[in-house]
Amino acid sequence: MKLIRKIVNKIAYRLVPNLRLLDECEDSIRAIMPVKENLQLGGEFIKINYPTQLRNVAIGNYTYIGQNANIFGTKIGKFCSIGPNLICGTGMHPTNGISTAPMFYSAENKSNGTTLCSKTKYEERSLVEIGNDVFIGANVVILNGVKIGNGAVIGAGAVVAQDVPDYAIVGGVPAKIIRYRFPDSQVNELQKIQWWNFSDDKLKMVEQYFYDTDKFISECKCQ
Ligand SMILES: CC(C)(COP(=O)(O)OP(=O)(O)OC[C@H]1O[C@@H](n2cnc3c(N)ncnc32)[C@H](O)[C@@H]1OP(=O)(O)O)[C@@H](O)C(=O)NCCC(=O)NCCS
């Protein structure tokens, strides 16, 4: 079938040279088309910048995702700011087998177009969970199965191989804790308040007390 298509194309290109140009344009367009499979959107204020590849992803309201994201098997909370070029949950290959090529251990993953395996021997993916109000800088890689807490910040260029605690700022390869955004007492209160679940009207408090965390916490307690 492929051979017939090749011959037909060759003849057609000879007869109408511009056809080749058209085909090349179509290939380029396909390359920048967004891939979205099993995408669950949790609200109307979610922005996804293209090009992008999202497979088995759930996204909370008020979250935006920068250009060129490749995200697989991931649950993302609300109010997350995700910088460009995120690679997240792309799966793992076994390192203790004779080969790392999927065709020997995966019945489903035919990455190179074929497999010798009838029963999968290795679990390639596990869920990545990104909390609420998480800021992810540019060019970050988040490995399989990692959980990122609420309010965390991931520095530009980080490779996140381990779970990140709530409100921690991490950076580097592998990512390590640089500092926390707030002292423990405030982190505990913010975790209890869970402002990301406020009604639209109550959300105005976040804007109102933006730089006064203590006042915000005390006002929330009064309500
Ligand atoms: C991680 C980040 C938020 C840290 O901000 P910060 O808390 O103000 O940190 P500072 O600039 O005070 O630096 C604190 C320490 O962390 C280091 N550091 C800062 N950013 C880092 C990063 N991305 N990776 C590794 N280390 C980093 C600094 O070198 C400094 O180290 P030192 O204490 O040994 O001198 C910030 O540097 C960052 O990476 N922002 C992302 C920007 C981005 O990608 N924007 C695009 C979004 S659309």
The ligand as an SDF file (V2000), in Angstrom:
LIG
                    3D

 48 50  0  0  0  0  0  0  0  0999 V2000
   12.9300   29.6070   41.3080 C   0  0  0  0  0  0  0  0  0  0  0  0
   12.6930   31.1070   41.3240 C   0  0  0  0  0  0  0  0  0  0  0  0
   11.1920   31.3780   41.4260 C   0  0  0  0  0  0  0  0  0  0  0  0
   13.4430   31.5600   42.5740 C   0  0  0  0  0  0  0  0  0  0  0  0
   13.1100   32.8140   42.9140 O   0  0  0  0  0  0  0  0  0  0  0  0
   13.6500   33.3910   44.3470 P   0  0  0  0  0  0  0  0  0  0  0  0
   13.0740   32.6650   45.4810 O   0  0  0  0  0  0  0  0  0  0  0  0
   13.3960   34.8430   44.2630 O   0  0  0  0  0  0  0  0  0  0  0  0
   15.1670   32.9780   44.3340 O   0  0  0  0  0  0  0  0  0  0  0  0
   16.4770   33.8720   44.3650 P   0  0  0  0  0  0  0  0  0  0  0  0
   16.6350   34.5860   43.0640 O   0  0  0  0  0  0  0  0  0  0  0  0
   16.4520   34.6970   45.6340 O   0  0  0  0  0  0  0  0  0  0  0  0
   17.5830   32.7420   44.4770 O   0  0  0  0  0  0  0  0  0  0  0  0
   17.7180   31.9230   45.6250 C   0  0  0  0  0  0  0  0  0  0  0  0
   18.7210   30.8300   45.3250 C   0  0  0  0  0  0  0  0  0  0  0  0
   18.1360   29.9240   44.3920 O   0  0  0  0  0  0  0  0  0  0  0  0
   18.9440   29.8140   43.2030 C   0  0  0  0  0  0  0  0  0  0  0  0
   18.0270   29.7140   42.0770 N   0  0  0  0  0  0  0  0  0  0  0  0
   17.1690   30.6320   41.6130 C   0  0  0  0  0  0  0  0  0  0  0  0
   16.4840   30.1710   40.5880 N   0  0  0  0  0  0  0  0  0  0  0  0
   16.9160   28.9190   40.3710 C   0  0  0  0  0  0  0  0  0  0  0  0
   16.5910   27.9330   39.4100 C   0  0  0  0  0  0  0  0  0  0  0  0
   15.6770   28.1610   38.4760 N   0  0  0  0  0  0  0  0  0  0  0  0
   17.2340   26.7630   39.4960 N   0  0  0  0  0  0  0  0  0  0  0  0
   18.1750   26.5340   40.4330 C   0  0  0  0  0  0  0  0  0  0  0  0
   18.5150   27.4250   41.3790 N   0  0  0  0  0  0  0  0  0  0  0  0
   17.8980   28.6060   41.3280 C   0  0  0  0  0  0  0  0  0  0  0  0
   19.7460   31.1210   43.1860 C   0  0  0  0  0  0  0  0  0  0  0  0
   20.9330   30.9680   42.4550 O   0  0  0  0  0  0  0  0  0  0  0  0
   20.0060   31.3450   44.6540 C   0  0  0  0  0  0  0  0  0  0  0  0
   21.0320   30.4770   45.0650 O   0  0  0  0  0  0  0  0  0  0  0  0
   22.0540   30.8890   46.2570 P   0  0  0  0  0  0  0  0  0  0  0  0
   21.2070   31.0410   47.4900 O   0  0  0  0  0  0  0  0  0  0  0  0
   22.9920   29.7290   46.3160 O   0  0  0  0  0  0  0  0  0  0  0  0
   22.6600   32.1700   45.8380 O   0  0  0  0  0  0  0  0  0  0  0  0
   13.1870   31.8320   40.0500 C   0  0  0  0  0  0  0  0  0  0  0  0
   14.6020   31.9590   40.0440 O   0  0  0  0  0  0  0  0  0  0  0  0
   12.7620   31.1310   38.7720 C   0  0  0  0  0  0  0  0  0  0  0  0
   13.3670   30.1650   38.3000 O   0  0  0  0  0  0  0  0  0  0  0  0
   11.6640   31.6450   38.1830 N   0  0  0  0  0  0  0  0  0  0  0  0
   11.1060   31.1210   36.9710 C   0  0  0  0  0  0  0  0  0  0  0  0
   11.1420   32.1740   35.8530 C   0  0  0  0  0  0  0  0  0  0  0  0
   10.5060   31.6410   34.6040 C   0  0  0  0  0  0  0  0  0  0  0  0
   10.7980   30.5750   34.1410 O   0  0  0  0  0  0  0  0  0  0  0  0
    9.5900   32.4160   34.0730 N   0  0  0  0  0  0  0  0  0  0  0  0
    8.8340   32.0170   32.9050 C   0  0  0  0  0  0  0  0  0  0  0  0
    7.4390   31.8330   33.3170 C   0  0  0  0  0  0  0  0  0  0  0  0
    6.3030   32.2410   32.1020 S   0  0  0  0  0  0  0  0  0  0  0  0
  1  2  1  0
  2  3  1  0
  2  4  1  0
  2 36  1  0
  4  5  1  0
  5  6  1  0
  6  7  2  0
  6  8  1  0
  6  9  1  0
  9 10  1  0
 10 11  2  0
 10 12  1  0
 10 13  1  0
 13 14  1  0
 14 15  1  0
 15 16  1  0
 15 30  1  0
 16 17  1  0
 17 18  1  0
 17 28  1  0
 18 19  1  0
 18 27  1  0
 19 20  2  0
 20 21  1  0
 21 22  1  0
 21 27  2  0
 22 23  1  0
 22 24  2  0
 24 25  1  0
 25 26  2  0
 26 27  1  0
 28 29  1  0
 28 30  1  0
 30 31  1  0
 31 32  1  0
 32 33  2  0
 32 34  1  0
 32 35  1  0
 36 37  1  0
 36 38  1  0
 38 39  2  0
 38 40  1  0
 40 41  1  0
 41 42  1  0
 42 43  1  0
 43 44  2  0
 43 45  1  0
 45 46  1  0
 46 47  1  0
 47 48  1  0
M  END
$$$$
